[in-house]
Amino acid sequence: NDYGNMYGHGFATLFLAECYGMEPSEPLRRSLEAAIDLIHRSQNAEGGWRYQPVPVDADISVTICQVMALRAAWNVGVGGKASVEASARAIAYVRRCATGGGGFSYTASGGSWGTEGPEGVPRAAAGAMSLIGAGVTAASDPHLGPALRFIRRHVGGHLQGTQYLWYGQYYAAQAMFHSPERADWTAYWNLAAPALIARQMNDGSWPALEGPGPAYGTAMALIILQIPNQYLPIFQR
């Protein structure tokens, strides 16, 4: 739909980068370069991205998808200086979305919706992983450190809910796995693994709860549960 184009592009570009990194070919590289070029051209003046591939407005939930695509491609030698510069602008945008105390607003213009408690986990996780994916990794960082603590404090409550469950947990899991405080991952895994497994249906699928359907819920659950195996390069420490 009209709200999904750049979400899909970010995830598809990440997938292309992972494939190219493991099985490189010239046709695949050309496709990846074109996909990254579109991300470069779609970044707005604030440093973020929005639903459509035009540099107009931005929000943190679309921005994280592009940041991780840029990082995955950069890891395999695609994107170069333009991706480094785009990532630096994205860091600045994400910092402007920070609300204090570890939360992040949906856009840099602020607003309190979805910034506190368990419902704030998806945006806090998007903010944390945007920073990590763009190269900010110090626990002492004034925005990353509080975001990681926010996620750890509220992720258990988010696991019991339904709003943006899979999207939020997908990025929360990555943030906890890549946290400079290794205890964050242990605490997350001890909560999340049994909670996610308990949601599996008798036919082996996971319900989507919102959005695209059970294929989405199942894919997200399986990706989260395999993160500690580090099969995909983007999840490797």
N, C-alpha and C positions, 0 to 999 in steps of 0.2 A: 504494500500500500504506500501511500504518499509519505508515511512516516518511517518507512523501513529501508529506503534505498541505501543510505550510507552505513546503516548498521550492517546490512547484507554485504556491501562492498568491503567494509573493514574485515569482516569475518572471512569472506572469500579470498581477500588478498593475503591474510594471515595463512590460510590453508595453502595457497599457491606458494608462499615463501617456505612453508614447512616441507612441501613436496619437492621444491627446487633444491632445498638444502640436502635432502636425502637422495634424490634421483635427478641431478642436474641435466638439463637439455636446453638447447638454444630456443626452441619454440616456447618452452615454459618460461625461460628468462625474459623473452620479449613480452609475453603476457604479463609477467610480474612487473616489468619496467613500466608498462602502460598503466597498470593498476596503481602503482606508486605515484606516477606522474599525475594521475587524476586526484589523488589525495593531496599532493602538493598544491595543485591548482584550486582545490576546494577549501583550503584553510582560510578562515576569515581574518580580518584585521586584528581581532582580539587574540588570535592564536588557537581558536577551536574550530569545531566542525558541527554541522547540523544535519537535518534529515536528507537534504538534497545536495547534489554535487555542485554547489554554487557558494562562493565566499561571502555569505550575507550574515547569518546569525550563527549561534553556537550553543551547545549544551554539553555537560560533562559526560553524559551517558553515550553520546555519539563520539565524543572526542577520544575516550579511552579505546574504542574500537580502532580508530585510525592510528593512535599512538602505538598500539601493539602490532599493527600491521607494518608500520614503519620500522619498528624495532626488529621484527622477524626478518624483514627484507634486508635491513642493514646488516644483520648478523650473517647473511649469505652474500654480501657484497653488492647489494642493489640499493640505490637511493643516494649514496654518497653525501656530499656536502649539503645538498638541498634538504635531505632528511635530517641531518644534524641541526640545521637552522630551523626547520619546521618543529623539531622536538623541543628546541629551546623556547620557541614561541608558545608551544603547547604547555610547557612548564609554567610560564608566566600566566597563561590563561587559567590553568588549574589552581594556581595560588590565589588568584582573584576570586575563585569560587569558594575558597575556604571560609567557614563561618566562625571559627574559633572552637576550641574543645574537641577537635577532630572531625567535625562534621563538614559537609560540603553542600552548597546549594546547587540546584539543577542548572542554573545559568549564573554568569558573573554579575548579573543585576541583582542577585540576592533572592530573598524570600525564604520563609521558614518551613515551607512544605517539604516533608521528607528529609529533614536534617537532624532530627533528634531520635534517640532511642532505637529500637530494632528497625523501624522503618527507615532510619537513616543509613543502615548498613550498605545498601546498593550504591548510594552516592559516595559514601566514605570509601568503599572498596574501589570504586571507579577512580576516585581521586588518588588514593594510595598507589594503585597500579599504574596510573598515568605517570606519576612521579617516578616510580621504580622503572617502568618501561622506558622512560626518557632519560634515565641515568642517575636519578637521585636515589641514593641507597643508604644514607646515614641515618641512624636512629635519632640523632640529635637535630635533624632537619626540623624547622619550626612547624612544618605542615605534615610531613610524613610521620614523624614520631607520634603526634597526637592522633592521627588517623588510624595508625595501627593499634593504638590503645583503645580507641573508640570501637573498632571492629571487634577486638577481643572481648570487650565489655558487653557488647550487644548482640554478637553473632548467634548466641544460643537462643535468644528471643526471636531473632529473625528466622532461624531454622524451624521454629514452631508455627510460623505464619504462612501466608500464601502470596502476599503482594511482592511481585518481582523476585520470587524465591530463587529461581534458577539463575537469573541474570546476576542477582546479588551474590549468591553463593559461588558462582563461577569466578568472579573477581575477588571475593573475600578469600577463597581458598588459595588463589595465586598470591595475594598480598601476604597471607600468613606463611605460605611456603617460602616466599622470597624475603620475608622479614629478616633484618639483621639480628633480631632476637629469636634464636632458634626455639625457645620455649613457646613462642607464639604458635608455631606449627603444631607442636605436640598438643597444646591445649585445644587448638581448633580441631585437629583430627579426632581427638577423643570425644568431642561433641558431635562433629559432623558425620563421621563414617557411620555410626549406628543410626543416627537420625535419617540419613539419606537412604540407607539400606532398608529401613523400616517403611519407607514410602513406596518401595517397589511393588508393583501389582503382581497378581498371580500369573499373568501371561508373560512376565519378565520385563514389562515396560514400566516407565515412570510417568505419572500424569503431568501434563503441562501446567495445570492450575490457571494459567492465563497464556494468551499468545498463540503460537503456531500449532499446538497440538502435541500428542504424546511422543512423536519423533523428536521434537525439541527437548522435552523433559528428559527423555531417555538419553539423548546425546549429551546433554549437560551433566546429568548424573554420572554417566560413565567417564566423561572427561575429568570431572572432579575426583572421582574415586581412583583414577589411575595416575593422578599427578605425582604421588610419591615414587612411582616407578620411573618417572622421567623419560618416558618413551619419546615424547615430542621435544625437539630442541628448545622451543620457546618456554618450556616448563623446567628446563634444566638449570640448576644453580651454577 
